[in-house]
Amino acid sequence: MQDLKPIRTFLEVAERQSFSAAAKALGLTPASVTRIVAKLEEDLGRQLLLRTTRQVSMTSAGALVAARYRPLVAAFDQAGEDLSREMMSHRGRLSINAPMSFGLRVMPGLVEAFRLAYPNIDLNIQMTDRLVDVVAERCDLAIRVSRPPQDKSTIWRKLCEVPMRAVAAPALFDRAPRPQSPDDLDPALCLSYGAGEAPEVWRFEKGGLKRPVTAGQGVHTNNGDLLYQLALSGAGIVVLPGFHADEGVKAGLIEEVLPDWTLPPLWLSLFYPPYEALPPLVATFAEFFEGFLGDEAGFEF
């Protein structure tokens, strides 16, 4: 910017210890560089450079000005570069947050395909099951598999619904009765998912009937992968998203419990900081993500 030109010129001369070398680097004439620095010294009321026939060095005032302004100019330039990248749809850096179990299953293929399509977009991917503060944590967008959102301070985009399954290993029913209705479920065999202390509540529905079941407190965890492994081992019944459980069901490793009853689906959503308009880089990823889910990951929209 024009207002920074005198400071930039002075810093270049101080760095190179030469008016002519600075002029060459800046694409100016030596006379122009001399004039710009002289005007800056006049405006500041201090001599910044000592000029001799052999070299140029800074005065104490010049050293102070350089020390104060150099990081400010660098930060200004970095902000400009960041803004420029953000306004481009095919080059820059994206910070993404995804839930753990979903991320482990879907993100490897997604990242590989996205990087092939957009090699100049760098991805910083963090995975956690908690609901992140996308503003405070400087996240460009987050992927969530969750109940319908209550947060009104961010932008949510629902992509599809994710069915939920109650599942268990067939071996479990060699030692416990197979439930015929939610009323038959033994809480001691119902392993609970959640981030807090309260056990999970499973809300079964069939026709007009509704049956809430509170899972037991024997096992309560915030990790779906652990619940899946516990189900495989025959430790109990768990409720998992379809993308997590369906492969094991198809392979016969686990089976759906009470298949004629349904559980409320979750939302697969993207959510963003409160942008006035979606940045092109974010829009590029969001469009690719939705296409990948339908074409490659088998999600139904």
N, C-alpha and C positions, 0 to 999 in steps of 0.2 A: 504494500500500500504506500501511497505517496507520503503520508505522515511519518512513516518509518524509514524512509529513504536516507535521511541524514544519519540516523543511528546505524543503519545497516552499512552505510559507507564508512563511517568511523570504525565500526567493528572489523570490517574487512581490512582496512589499512592497519589497524592495531594487530590483527592476526598475522598479516603478511609482512609487517614492518616495512612497507614500501607503498608509495602512492602509485607508482607505475604498475606494480603487480596487482594491486587492488583494482585499478582502472581496467586492466585486462580482464580480470575475473568478473567484474560488474558490467563489462561492455560499455564503458565510458572512457572519455579522454582523461589523461592525467590532470589537465587544467580543470576539468569539471569536478573531479574528485577533490582537488585542492580547494576549490571554491566552496563546495558543499561542506567540507570539514571546517573551513574557516567560518562559515555562516553559523554552524552548530556551536562553535566555540564562542562566537559573539553572542548568540542567544543564551547560552548557559553562563556567560561571564567568566569562563575559566579556560585556561589553555589546557588542551587535552593531549597534545602530541608535541614532542621535541623533535625538531627537524634538523638534521646535519647533512653534510654532503655524502656521508657513508650509510647512515641508517636513520630509521624513524623509531622512536620509543615513546612510551606513554609517561605522562606526568602522573603524580599521585591522584590528581583529580580525574585524569583519563582512566587510570586503573579502577577507580571507584565507579565511574560511569559504565565501564565495560563489565565490571562484576555485577552491577545491578541490572543492566539492560540485556546482557547476553541470554540469561535464562528466560527473560520475558519474551524476547524475540523468538527464541526457540519454541516456547510454549504457544505463541501466536501462530507460528508456522505450522506446528503440529495440529492445532485446532482447525486451521484451514485445510490441511490434508485430510483430516478425519471427516470434515464436512463434505469435501469433494468426493471422498470414497462413498459416503453415505448416500449421496445423490446419484451414484452410478448403480446400475442394476446387475453388472457382471464383474465388478472388481471391488474388493474391500475385505472387511472382516466382520463376521457375525458372531455374536455371543448368544448361545442357545441353551436352554435348560430343558431337561426331559426327565420323566419318571424312570426309576431304576429298571423295573422289570420290562416295561415297554421299550426302554432304550436298549437293553441288552438284546432284545429280539429283533427290533426293527431298524435301529440306527446303523448297525454295521453295513447292511445292504444299501440303506439310504445314503449314507456318507460316501460310499464307493461310487454310486451312480451320480450323486450330485457333483462330486469332485471331477468326474469325467466330463460332465456337462459344463461345469463352471470352475476350471482349474485356477482362476485368479481370485476366487472367493475363499478366504481362510475361515475355518470354523473353530470356535472355542465352545466345546460341548461339556456342560456340567450336568451330572445326573443326581437327582435327589427326589424323594417322594413327598417332601413337604411343599406347601404352596409358597413359592418364592415371591419376594417383593421385587418385581421386575424394574421398578424405578430405583429403589435404594441400592439394588445389587447390579445395576447398569446392564440389564439383560435386554437384548433386542427383541426377543420373543421367547415364549415358553410353551412347551407341549404338555398338556395335562389330560389324564384319564381320571375323571372325578364326577362327583354329583354336580347337577346344574349349579353354576356359580352364583354366589350371593354378592360378590365384590362388584361395586358399581364404579370404582375409580380407575379400572382398566378396561381395555377393549377385548372382548371374547368373541371368538369365531368358532361356532360348533361345526365340526366336520362330519361326524356321524355318531351313532349310538353304538355302544360296546355291550353286547350281551354278557350277562353274568351266569356262571354255572356253579352249582353245588356239586362237588366231585369227591371221590374217595377211591382207594385201591380196592379191587374185588376181594382181596384177602381180608379186609376189615370185617366183611360180613360172614367170615368163617367163625368169628368169635363174638359178633354182635348182631342182633336182629336187623334185617334190612327194613328201613322205614317205609311205610306206605303213605304217610302224610306228614306234614311238618310237626304235628302233635306227637309223632313217634320219635322225634329226634332227641337223643340224649345229649344235653349240654356238655357233659364231660367229654364227648367225642367230637364236639364242634370247636374247631380251632379258629381263633379270632384274629382278624386283621384290624390294625388301627394305630394311630400315632400317639393317642392319649392312654389313659388308664382304663377307661370304660370298655367293656367287651363289645364286640360288634353285634349289631342287630340285623338279622336276615329277615326280609319282608317278602314272604312267599305270597303269590297270588294265583288263583285258578278260577276262571269265570268271575263271579262276583265275590268269591271268598278271599279273605285276607288273613294270613297267619304270621304274626311276627314271632321270631325265635331269637332269643338272646344266647349267643355262643358262650361257651364256658370260659373260665378264667385260667384253666390249666396251662394253656399256651396262648399267648397274646403277643403279636409281633407286627412291626411296620414293614416287613419285607415279604413280598409275594413269592419270591423264589424260595425262601425258606418254607413257606406254607406248602408250596408245590412239592418240594422234596419230602416234607412230612407226610403229605397225602400219598405219595408214591410208596413210602415205607409202611403204609398201613396204620399210621398213628392216629388218624381221625378224618373227619369231613372238613373240607375247606370250601370257601366261596372265592372264585377267581374269575377274572375277565376271560372271555372266550379266546382271545389271542394267546392267552397263557395256558389254558387248559385243553383246548381242542386237539392239539397234536397228540397229547397223551391219551385222550379219549379214543382217537382214531387208531392209535397203536395198541389199544387194549391195556395200557398200563394203569389207567384209572377209568372210572365210569361215572356217568352223571347220576346223581342222587335226586330222586323225585323229578324225573324229566317232564312229567305232565304238569308241574308247577313252574311258574316263572318268577324271576327276581327282577326288580327294577333295573334297567340298563344304566350304565354310566355314559358320560359324554367324553368323546375324544375331541379336544378343543385346542386351538391356538389362542394364547392371549398375549397382549402387547401392552407397553406403556401407553398412556393416553395421547398418542400421536394425533395431530390435527389432520395429517394425511399419512398414509402408510409409506415409509421410505422405500424407494425402488429396490434396494437390496433385500429388505425384509419381504417385500411383495414377491420377489423372484423366488426366495426360498419357500414361502408359503404356497405358491402355485405349484412348485416342483413337488413339495411334500404331499400335497393332496393328490396329485397325479400318481406319485409313487405308491401311495397307500392303496389306491384302486387298482392299479395295473400290476404291481409286483407283490404287495403285502397281503392282498386278498381281502381288504376291508370293503364293506358294502356301504354305499352312500344312498 
